[in-house]
Amino acid sequence: MLGKIVRVIVDRPIGSRHPNYEDLVYPVNYGYVEGIIAPDGEEQDVYILGIDRPIKEYVGKAVAIVHRFDDIEDKWVVAPEGAHYTREEIIDQIEFQEKFFKYEIIM
């Protein structure tokens, strides 16, 4: 999946709150890839980096996978084509939610 171009439907834009955890505010756009079913039975979840405003959908490049050791599913990280992020830069942007899990970043 890494390096592929995907279309993401954003259901939690920047500034929105998690539907079950009111204190969790999204500092990045977050959504899913339609038609790709993750192990949890839902569509594949995606963090979108590099877009600083709320959006409804996005086409970008899969630059990393967040592999959770203590959850059934992984998350994908999508960014503008040509953008480059270090592992640390990705962690800085997704830690708001991933801090609750044990994970590794696959690039």
C-alpha positions in Angstrom: 0.0 0.0 0.0 2.9 2.4 0.7 3.4 4.7 -2.2 -0.1 4.2 -3.7 -2.4 7.1 -4.4 -5.7 6.8 -2.5 -8.9 8.8 -2.2 -9.9 9.6 1.4 -13.4 10.5 2.5 -12.9 12.8 5.6 -15.4 12.2 8.4 -13.4 13.9 11.1 -12.0 17.2 9.8 -9.4 19.3 11.6 -10.9 20.8 14.7 -13.7 18.2 15.1 -14.2 16.1 18.2 -14.1 12.3 18.4 -17.7 11.0 18.4 -17.2 8.9 21.6 -14.5 10.9 23.4 -15.5 14.6 23.6 -12.1 15.7 24.9 -10.3 14.3 21.8 -10.0 17.0 19.1 -8.5 16.2 15.7 -5.5 18.3 14.8 -5.3 16.7 11.4 -8.0 15.6 8.9 -9.0 12.0 9.4 -11.1 9.7 7.3 -11.3 6.4 5.5 -10.7 4.8 2.1 -14.0 3.7 0.6 -14.1 0.1 -0.4 -11.1 -1.1 1.5 -12.2 -3.0 4.5 -9.9 -3.1 7.5 -9.8 -6.1 10.0 -12.3 -4.3 12.2 -14.9 -4.7 9.5 -15.0 -1.0 8.8 -13.4 0.9 5.9 -9.6 1.6 6.3 -8.9 4.6 8.5 -6.4 7.3 7.4 -4.6 10.3 8.9 -4.1 13.1 6.3 -1.0 15.2 6.9 0.0 18.4 5.1 -3.4 20.0 4.7 -4.1 22.7 7.3 -7.8 23.3 6.8 -10.9 21.2 7.2 -11.7 19.2 4.0 -14.3 16.7 2.9 -12.2 14.4 0.7 -8.6 14.2 -0.4 -6.5 12.3 -2.9 -2.9 11.8 -1.8 -0.1 9.3 -1.4 0.2 6.7 1.3 3.5 7.5 3.1 3.3 5.4 6.2 1.3 2.7 8.1 0.7 3.0 11.8 0.8 -0.6 12.9 -0.9 -1.1 16.3 0.3 -4.0 18.4 -2.6 -3.8 20.8 -5.5 -3.2 18.3 -7.0 -5.2 15.5 -6.4 -2.5 12.8 -3.6 -0.4 11.4 -4.0 3.2 10.3 -2.7 4.7 7.1 -0.9 8.1 6.8 -1.6 10.0 3.5 0.1 13.2 2.4 0.5 15.3 -0.7 2.5 13.6 -3.4 6.1 14.8 -3.1 5.8 15.6 0.6 8.3 14.0 2.9 7.9 13.3 6.6 10.3 11.8 9.1 9.0 9.1 11.5 9.2 11.7 14.2 7.2 14.3 12.3 4.5 11.7 11.7 4.4 10.8 15.4 4.1 14.4 16.4 1.0 14.8 14.3 -0.8 11.5 15.2 0.2 11.2 18.9 -3.0 12.9 20.0 -4.8 9.6 19.3 -2.0 7.0 19.0 -0.7 7.7 22.6 -3.4 5.3 23.7 -1.8 2.4 21.8 1.5 0.6 21.3 2.5 1.1 17.7 5.2 1.3 15.2 5.5 3.5 12.1 6.2 1.6 8.9 7.6 3.7 6.0 
